[in-house]
Amino acid sequence: MPRTITEKERAAARIAERLATQGEEPEWRDAEPLRRIADAFRRSVDSEAELAEAVHAARAGGYSWAAIAAMLGVSKQTAQARYSDRRSAD
């Protein structure tokens, strides 16, 4: 299963190519819904990166995992598991 954005984009391109070549007469449809999905996915990746940066800044600023978790609407354990930097002990 693709994990990086580049791998996901390549997988999507392969799927699109397969769909375009199925059957003798390809059925042409408006690709706008698929473009919207791709655009929304890219925005969600950017948003998640921004959120992770904000969490790391809050930790660097001395905020507790409990405070950060409250802002995220998750448990302290979930916040730590999702955002703790595994290279350093928090």
SVG drawing of the C-alpha trace seen along z (x, -y; Angstrom):
<svg xmlns="http://www.w3.org/2000/svg" viewBox="-18 -29 35 33">
<polyline fill="none" stroke="black" stroke-width="0.4" points="0.0,0.0 1.5,-3.4 2.5,-5.5 4.2,-8.6 2.5,-11.3 4.7,-10.5 3.8,-6.8 0.1,-7.7 0.3,-10.0 2.1,-7.3 -0.5,-4.7 -3.3,-7.1 -1.7,-7.7 -1.4,-3.9 -5.1,-3.4 -6.1,-6.3 -4.1,-4.8 -5.8,-1.4 -9.2,-2.9 -8.5,-4.9 -7.5,-1.8 -10.3,0.6 -12.4,1.9 -12.1,1.1 -13.8,-2.3 -12.8,-4.2 -15.6,-6.1 -14.6,-9.7 -16.0,-11.4 -15.4,-14.7 -12.4,-14.2 -13.3,-17.2 -14.5,-15.0 -11.2,-13.2 -9.2,-16.5 -11.2,-17.7 -10.2,-14.6 -6.6,-15.1 -6.7,-18.8 -8.5,-18.1 -5.9,-15.3 -3.0,-17.7 -4.7,-20.4 -5.2,-17.8 -1.5,-16.8 -0.5,-20.4 -2.9,-21.0 -1.6,-17.9 2.0,-19.2 0.9,-22.6 -0.8,-21.0 2.3,-18.8 4.5,-21.9 2.1,-23.8 2.1,-20.8 5.9,-20.7 6.1,-24.5 3.7,-24.1 5.8,-21.4 9.0,-23.5 7.2,-26.3 6.6,-24.2 3.0,-23.2 1.9,-19.8 0.6,-17.0 -2.6,-17.3 -3.1,-20.9 -2.2,-20.0 -4.6,-17.1 -7.4,-19.3 -6.9,-21.6 -7.0,-18.6 -10.0,-17.0 -8.1,-13.7 -6.6,-12.0 -3.1,-12.8 -2.0,-9.4 -3.4,-9.8 -1.7,-13.2 1.6,-11.8 1.4,-8.8 0.5,-10.9 2.9,-13.8 5.8,-12.9 9.1,-13.2 10.5,-9.7 14.1,-11.0 13.9,-12.7 12.2,-11.8 9.5,-14.2"/>
</svg>
